[in-house]
Amino acid sequence: MSAEFEGLTAVVTGAGSGIGLAVARALHRQGARVFGLDIERGEMADSATWIQCDVGDSQKVKYAFEQISKESDVIDILANNAGVGAIGSVEDSTEEEWHRVLNINVVGISRVSTAAMPLLRKSASASIVNTCSIAATAGLPKRAVYSASKGAVMSLTLAMAADAVKEKIRVNCVNPGTADTPWVERLLSQAKDPALERAYLEDRQPLGRLVSADEVANAILYLANPKQGSTTGTILAVDGGMQGLRLPK
């Protein structure tokens, strides 16, 4: 088994399920010590030390990193994966929904990254990887609030990379297509015909299937790997060709 992250310390937000859980497990398998931040423990017990945290709450983020600081004096990898979704057009969306999604998906990354920076600065190979989305680069129907938040995450990633580069802290993001995760299953359950909606989501990706959480996790580990020392400010699509390919019907 590969141990490319042996001796490194990682923090993964949203580590209780889906992509975050896949990232925590992959890092653990490859030798990293992993702290998993999430509101609930989920299934991370075999791969990460759970610290209860709501990234939408500044005091809870502060407390979480106080706990991490008691266990480690360095963070080598921060995977900002926690996020929430929303369905609907601009007309469908409420102000409450706008504030909630932007607070968690965008400001949450800022909160967590700010709290992590003192420990990231102590690493010889610090890396931040943000989970963005195909929604940042493609217009998707009924995803106005979510798309706006992920567009902000992509821009934030580039700004963070520019600010951190002189400190040798790399910042990148992944743009998954629709992934086969519990979060997507919950969205599908809200559709009038979940099976038909799933078939539509699969069909719109050129590979003809949803992206797996493990595929996204592998991309995050690639960007986080110290061997990628010259990779920063990069937006890596993991979308089954959705963004770049235009295939004939």
Secondary structure as GFF3:
##gff-version 3
##sequence-region A 1 249
A	DSSP	beta_strand	9	13	.	.	.	ID=ss1
A	DSSP	alpha_helix	18	29	.	.	.	ID=ss2
A	DSSP	beta_strand	33	38	.	.	.	ID=ss3
A	DSSP	three_ten_helix	44	46	.	.	.	ID=ss4
A	DSSP	beta_strand	49	52	.	.	.	ID=ss5
A	DSSP	alpha_helix	58	71	.	.	.	ID=ss6
A	DSSP	beta_strand	77	80	.	.	.	ID=ss7
A	DSSP	alpha_helix	95	102	.	.	.	ID=ss8
A	DSSP	pi_helix	103	107	.	.	.	ID=ss9
A	DSSP	alpha_helix	108	120	.	.	.	ID=ss10
A	DSSP	beta_strand	127	131	.	.	.	ID=ss11
A	DSSP	three_ten_helix	134	136	.	.	.	ID=ss12
A	DSSP	alpha_helix	144	164	.	.	.	ID=ss13
A	DSSP	three_ten_helix	165	167	.	.	.	ID=ss14
A	DSSP	beta_strand	170	176	.	.	.	ID=ss15
A	DSSP	beta_strand	179	180	.	.	.	ID=ss16
A	DSSP	alpha_helix	182	189	.	.	.	ID=ss17
A	DSSP	alpha_helix	194	203	.	.	.	ID=ss18
A	DSSP	beta_strand	211	212	.	.	.	ID=ss19
A	DSSP	alpha_helix	213	224	.	.	.	ID=ss20
A	DSSP	beta_strand	235	238	.	.	.	ID=ss21
###
